[in-house]
Amino acid sequence: MTQVEKKPPFPFEKIAVAIAFSPRIEAILSESKRLQDIFKAKMIFIHVGEKNLQQEQYLKHLMHRFGLDHPDNLVLWEEGDPVDTILETCRKHDVDLVVAGALEKESLVKYFLGSVARTLCRKAKCSILMLREPDLKSKPVTKIVVEGSDHLKTMHTIETAIYIAKNANAKDVDIVQESDVSKMALVRSENLTDTEAKEHKGKIIKEENERLQDILKCTDCGTLKVNIERIDGKPGYVITNYAREQKADLLMLNSPDTKLNLLDRVFPNDIEFALADLPCDLLIVHSRVEE
């Protein structure tokens, strides 16, 4: 990674929503209206599949019902591979955020083959929001859990979390700092006394805390309550469980550095842990860092 592109991951000025004519379409559109109201965004609805008069009329009815039939909003009917088509449409329209429904758990076969929503998470070049349980009723975002790893992208992910929290009137943002397994293993492997190893570990923790504090100093948090939590354990697994235990409304993670493959699903990283068993809505922040 050499530099950050000029365009930041937020504000969410253009939001694309992947829609299918499933039993959850009404809930997806209801959630879309909530997102539009929160971020004052232009909405682009993408359906990949054959277009027919019955579906067209039904979608028009639903768009009117949920107050989404604004002239600035677009409804696009596309054909082709679902993932490639959605991603190309997002690129063409310079989308900031793409929204898709998700399954809380998938069968082993689907997990390894990958669903449309999961494949989008691995390939999207903009931020992507996975809705765990889309609902017709408005669900306020009160608690956000965000990744605090030692990575260039983390600054953008935390800044995006603050942006969302302030716009959605959230109460709490928890920045979770997971143990850096490689650093801690290095401490244990070095020829150090117990006292020296403890001091070295303390130095690492202090540096990581200072890094997060520096990010927060440069971010306008206003009156928002921001907590920094340090938890020992396996990265990815720890933050996912923490979000579940804290009953978070939104979990936010950095986008992957590279395309994930089969080995990533056999030996999961942060995103794969969350995708395997969603604790809540999941937002993968694409910080537009060159890789």
Secondary structure, DSSP 4 states (H G I P E B T S, - for coil): ---B-SS-S----EEEEE--SSTTHHHHHHHHHHHHHHHT-EEEEEEES---HHHHHHHHHHHHHTT---TT-EEEEE-S-HHHHHHHHHHHTT-SEEEEE--SS--HHHHHH--HHHHHHHH-SSEEEEESS--SS-----EEEEE--SSTTHHHHHHHHHHHHHHHT-SEEEEEEE--HHHHHHHHHSS--HHHHHHHHHHHHHHHHHHHHHHHHTS--TT-EEEEEEE-S-TTHHHHHHHHHTT-SEEEEEPPSS---HHHHHS--HHHHHHHS-SSEEEEE---B--
